[in-house]
Amino acid sequence: MNKFAIIGGSAVPHFKKMQIIREETVLTPFGETSAPLLYGKFADQDMVFLDRHGHTRTTPPCLLYTSDA
């Protein structure tokens, strides 16, 4: 089975076919990611999603990709 990951906007987790199984907060050498990683399934494929603006959409573009890289 293929696995994939998406770094995307806040609307992606709201797709009806996406089933979120668990969340994991990740600490990188640059700090915490903008949001917890969401592990789940989309169309029967294992996937991981990172919301680049955070769950509450409070991370401005000028602060993106510092810890998400």
MARRO-398080 format. One record per residue: x, y, z of N, C-alpha, C, O in turn; residue in three letters. Coordinates in steps of 0.02 Angstrom, whole numbers, plus 50000, padded with zeros to 5 digits. Layout:
N
XYZXYZXYZXYZALA
...
% end
This chain:
69
500424994150000500005000050000500445006250000500935006650037MET
500275011049959500645017349956500475021750016499915021450042ASN
500955025750036500845030650089501035037450061501475037950019LYS
500695042650083500875049350060500765054450115500415053150164PHE
501065060250105501005065750153500835072150115501035073050057ALA
500465076550148500265082850119500415088450168500245087950227ILE
500745093750144500795099950182500315104650146500445106550088ILE
499775106550178499275110350143498905115250186499075116450244GLY
498385118050157497975122950191497485119750238497425113650243GLY
497135124050273496705121750327496075118050304495745114850344SER
495895118450241495295115250216495385107750203494885104150202ALA
495995105450194496105098450174495815093450224495505088650203VAL
495905094250291495635089250337494875088850336494595084150365PRO
494535093450304493805093350303493525089450244492915089050236HIS
493955086450203493715082250149493325076450179493545073450228PHE
492765074850151492325069650179492655062750179492485058650222LYS
493105061450132493405054750128494005053950175494285048550179LYS
494205059250208494785058850252494575056650322494145059650353MET
494885051250345494755048650412495385049750454495895046650441GLN
495345054150504495905055450548495925050250603495435049350640ILE
496495046750609496575041450658496915043950721496715042150777ILE
497425048150713497775050850772498145057250754498275058650695ARG
498315061050805498705067150798499345066350837499365063050889GLU
499885069350812500525068950846500885075750842500995078350788GLU
501045078450900501435084650902502165082850892502415078350924THR
502495086450847503185084850829503635090850846503485096550830VAL
504185089350880504685094350895505285093150849505595087850852LEU
505445098050807506005097550761506585101650790506495105050840THR
507175101250761507735105450784507575113050779507915117050810PRO
507055114850741506855121850732506255123850773506015129450768PHE
506005119350814505415120650855504845116050836504915111650794GLY
504255117250867503665113250851503425114950780503505120550757GLU
503115110050748502815111250683502215115950693501985116850750THR
501965118850639501425123650643500785120750671500355124350697SER
500715114250666500125110650693500335103450704500845101250677ALA
499945099650743500095092550749500025088950682499625090950640PRO
500415083750672500335079550613499695075650621499565072850675LEU
499295075250569498675071350570498795065050529498915065350469LEU
498755059350562498835052850530498145050150516497705050450558TYR
498045047450456497395044750440497385041150374497895038750349GLY
496785040650347496685037350283496285041950237495835045550259LYS
496465041750174496105045450122496035040750063496535038550035PHE
495415039250044495285034549989495675027950000495975025349954ALA
495645025350061495965019050080496725019150076497035013850072ASP
497035024950075497765025550074497985028650140497675033350165GLN
498535026050169498825029050229499115035850211499435036650159ASP
498995040750254499245047450240499405051150304499165049450358MET
499805056450296499965061150350499845068150323500025069650266VAL
499525072450363499385079250342499655084150392499585083150453PHE
499975089450368500215094950410499875101350386499965103450328LEU
499485104450430499145110750414499655116450421499855118050477ASP
499855119350367500405124150368500245130650406500705134250426ARG
499605132250416499425138250453499175136750523498965141250558HIS
499205130450544498965128550610498215127350610497865129850566GLY
497975123650659497265121950662496825128250670496255128350646HIS
497085133250702496695139350713496865144850663496635150550670THR
497265143250613497465147850560497795154150589497655159750566ARG
498225153350638498545159050669499275159850650499595164750671THR
499555155250611500255155850591500295159750525500075157250474THR
500555165850527500595169850465501115167150416501575163650437PRO
501045168650352501505166050302502245167650316502675163750297PRO
502385173350347503085175050359503425170450410504035170350414CYS
503025166650448503305161950497503285154750474503475150250512LEU
503045153450414502985146650390503655143750370504125147350354LEU
503685137150372504245133050348504875133650390505385130850372TYR
504855137050446505445137050489505505130450525506045127450527THR
504955128050554504985121650589504655116150549504705110350568SER
504315117850494503975112750455504415109550402504205104850368ASP
505035111850396505465109350343505695102350358506075099450318ALA
% end
